């Protein structure tokens, strides 16, 4: 077995993929995530090699090779050749590290919330006009980590406020509320809104916050999905009730907004 660092070009990657008959089904979403990292300069050389058997078959690395082709640019990578064919049974059998694992290792509080919050924020910013699912807007772990580190303090405050609200009202999804807080321009008002929807204390029965809180308790997003993401509906509900509350409007009944597209958040 020989292992060396090489510069893998799209043309070379395509050649290696010609002998790719022994791998699992390709996951286009994973290819897109890696290609995005390559295109934006987030690709990083690591010790995990592309593996080719002594018979010339590709044993490991199809997603990375496809991503190199998609990104249309060469990258430094480790390449293992002349691998015993039987070693295929021992490749990729470990547990994949999640975003939560990475943040926990770094000792970051609310590690489990960071990935979902950032996904909701980026979905809202980049694809407000479509129905969301996990494959709607591919994001790599490296990208999520970078986005968090660039705005760590703002994300931490939003996530903590979402967690406090959830502690008082279990029907509130803390990650979705945190995403709305992060997206809001007026953070002071957004944090005040989160406190009120969590506690429910002192709310008038015609308050948009009260009406939305009651709708959540009654499971409105669970019964009205119609193929829509529950998370997307709940974020739209948070935004609608926040906007009405900021405008001083009253509400007799809460109706979920018709989406997509997602509603805009008040700028002031």
N, C-alpha and C positions, 0 to 999 in steps of 0.2 A: 504494500500500500504506500502510495506517495502523496504527500500533502504539501501544497505550495500556495503562496499568494499570487494571484493573477489579476489582470485587468480584463474583466468579462465584457465583451462588446455585444451589441444586439445580434450581430451576425453569428458570433460564436455560440451565443445562447440558443439561437434557432437551430444550429447544427446539433447541439446536445439534446434538444427536445425531439429530434427526429427518432431517437431511440428511447422514447418514454412510454413504454407499454406495461410498466410494472407498478404504477403509482395509483393512488386514490383519485377520485373525481376532482377536477380542478374547481377551485372556488374563486370565481371572478371578483368578488368583493375583496378578498384578500390580495389578489393581484393588484387591484386598483389602489389599495392602501399602501402597498410597498412601492408601487410606481409613483405615487404622490410624494412619498418620502424621498425617492431618488430625484424627482423633478425639482423639489424645493430645497435640496441640499441637506436633508435630514438623514440620508443614508449613512450608516456607520459600519466600518469593517469590524467583524467579530470572528471568533474562532470556529464558528459553525460552517463547515464546508459544503459546497456542492459535491455530491458523491456519485461517482461513476464506477461501475463494476469492471472487473477484469475482462468481461465479455463485451463491454461497451455500452451496457444499459444504464440509463439514468436511475439512480437509487433514491436520491433526495435532492430537492431544490427546484422542482418544477414551478412553484409560485414565484420564487425569486427570478428565475430565468424569464418567465413570461413578463414579469414586471419590468425587467431590463429592456425587453423588446418594446413594451408599451411606452416606457419613458423615453425610448430612442436615445439612450446615452450609456456609455460604458461606466462600470463601477469596479472598485477594488473588491475582491472576494477571495475566499479560500477555496481551493479545488482539490478534492481527494480523488485520485485515479487508481486503477488496479485494485479496487476493493473486492474482497471475497463476496460473491453473489449471496451467500447465505447470511451475511451480516444485515441484509435488508430487514430481517425479522426483528432486529434490535434497534432500528432507526425510528425516531419520532414516537417513542412509547412513554416518554416522561410526561408530567403534567405541565401544560403551558401556563406561564405566569400571566395573570390578569392585570388590568389597570389597578385594581384594588391591592393586589400583591405588591406591585411596584411602590405604591404610595405608603403601604404599611411598612415596608422595608425601610423607607425613608423617615418613618416615625411621624407621619402626617395624620392629624386627627380627621375624622370623618372620611377616611380613605375610600370607603365603599361608595360614597356619594359623588366624588369628584368626576369620575368618568361619565355617569349619566347626566349630571348637570351640564358639563361642557358639551355633550352631544345635543341636548335640548337647545342650548344657546346657539350652537353652530347650525343646527337644523333650522331654527327660526331665522337666523341671519341669511342663510344661503338657499334654503328651499321652502320658503313660506307658502308657495303656491301648489304644493303637492301633498298627497297623503304620505305620512311618514312610516317607515319601517327601518329595521337595522341596516338594510342595504341601500337606503335612500341616498346617503351621503357618507361614503367610506372614510373612516378616520383611523389612522394607525395609533398604536400606543405611544409612539414617539411624539406624534403631533399633539395628542391629548396632554401629555406631560409638558410639552413646550408651552401650550396655551395656558395651562394652569400656572406654571412658574412665572410667566410674564405678567399675570394678574393675580398672584397668590393671595394678597391681602383682600382684594375685592371678592374673590371667590370664597375665601374662608368666612368672611362676614355674612355673605348670602347663604352659605351652606349652614352656618350656625343658626341663623334666624329661621331657616326652613326646619331644622331639627327641633328647635324650641317650639315652633308651631305644631309640629307633629306630636311632640310630647304632650300637648294639651288637646289635640284633636286628631285622632288616628286616621281619619278619612282624608286628611291633607297629605298629599305625596310630597315629602320634604325636598326631594330633588327637583321636582317641577316648580315648586314655589321658589326655591333658590334660584332657578334659571330665570324666572320672571323678575326677581329682585335684581339679579345681575344685569338684566336687559334694561331695566328702568333707568331713566336719566336722573330722576330725583331719588337718590338712595335713601335720604331721610324719610321721605313719604313712603317709599316702598317697604322700609323696615317697620314703620308704624303700621302699615297695612298688614304685614305679616304677623305682628303681635296681636292685632285685633282679630284676625281670622283664626288664629290659634286659640286665643282665650275666649272670644265671644262675649266678653264682659262689657256691659254698658251699651250694647248695640241696639238701636231702634229696629223694630220689626220691618220697617221699610228701607233699612240700610242695604245697599248692594252687597256689602260684606256679609251681613246677616243672611240675606237670601241665598247667596252662593254657598255659604257655610252649611246652611240647611239642605241645600241641594246635594252637596257632597255627602252629608250624613245619610241622606235618603238614597244614595247610590245612583245619581242621575247619569254619571258618565259610564257606569257599567251597563245601564239599560238602553243607552242611546248611541252605541258605537257604530252600528251598521257598517262594519268593516273598517271603521276609523280607529286609529290608535287611541286607546284610553288616555295615554299620556298627552297626546296632541290635543284632545278634547279638554283635558283638565287645564293645560296651559292656556288654551283659548278662554276658558272660563275664568281663570285668575285674571287674565288681561282685561276681559270685559268688566268684571266686578271692580277691579282697580280703577279703570277709566271712569266708570260711573261714580264711584266713591270720590275720586278727585274732582269731578265736576259738580259734586253736591247733589246729584240726582237721587230720586227715590225709586223704589222698585216694589211692585206688588207680587210679582212672580219672576223667578229667574228662568230665562230661556237660553240654552246654549247657542252661541253664535254659529252661523252656517259657515263651515270651513271645508276645504281650503278656498281662498287664501286665509292665512292667519291674520287676526286683527292687529292693527298697529297699537303701540303703547304710547300714551301721552308723552310729549316731549318736555313738558314743563313740570 
